[in-house]
Amino acid sequence: MGSSNYDLVTMNAAPELGREIPKGFWKVLDPRAHAQREERGSKIMQLLSRVDPGNQHAVPWMWGTTGIIYNVDKVKAVMPAAPIGSLDMVLKKEVVAKFAGCGIGLLDSWGDIMPWSHVISASPPVGRAGKSRRGCAKLKEIRPYIRRVSTSGYYQQLAEGDLCVAIGYSGDALISRRMINESHGNIKIEYSFAREMVPFYIDSIVIPADSPNPSGASAFIDFVMRPEVSASVTRFHRFCDGECGGSAAVGTCGAGQYHHLSAPRCAREVRAPKNLLAGGSRAFNGVAGVQVGM
């Protein structure tokens, strides 16, 4: 019989974690060894409980949203009244075609992209097969105008001016900004929620059922859950940690400001979009249109 030979694993809460918990892949965490877990942002823990009932197996590590990252000056030059707060910006053929020259990027993640393509369809698709067909048809329409399809590296191309618009993760928008600042560049990058849908994801920490050193794994989890440690990690790579929204410990984590947001970024983001939705492989239930009520 095989063995993972890992003590700790970080993974997407949905759909992976939700699928694997019933199969016994992950250990039930000892609440006495992870007392700080209860201090994680309550909204984050509530969401995580959708795939981990009772919050028995997982600790929220990092979370964020999926939205539209764009080069302010290039977008304004091409289309002054660009629909940056709408999925039309990245999925409507007539709009996307205008930005092909300055570069458009899509995430190479069916779970993040397909729910959006369903939402923007002219008529609501019926059934899972209908959604897939409609989503694929929408993506085929815009494929000739897409320069990059990737879940990594696109934020560097945004920072270097090789892309002007991308569907991307909230933390990557700030990574792009950091790259610009470090290179003393003058490109202005902003992040926008799409009014039609705001996918939300949580990356979690779990301990494999066959972990060779579960006590060491528990000690490490307890360490990274300390508010000051979580805050330092978030400040470095710009993805929100589990404290954000539930604790003031992070302070001004992330430093930058998003379109529609103001610092402190994490605490603000957790309650900013009224239409925050769960959709996609890195969001909850794996189904677009689930209201999370934040």
Helices and strands as residue ranges (DSSP letters): E 9-12, I 13-17, H 18-20, G 21-23, G 35-39, H 42-48, G 53-55, E 59-71, H 72-78, H 88-91, H 93-96, G 97-99, E 104-106, H 110-119, H 127-142, G 143-145, E 148-149, H 154-160, E 165-169, H 170-182, E 189-192, E 198-206, H 214-224, H 227-237, E 240-241, H 265-269, E 276-278, E 290-291
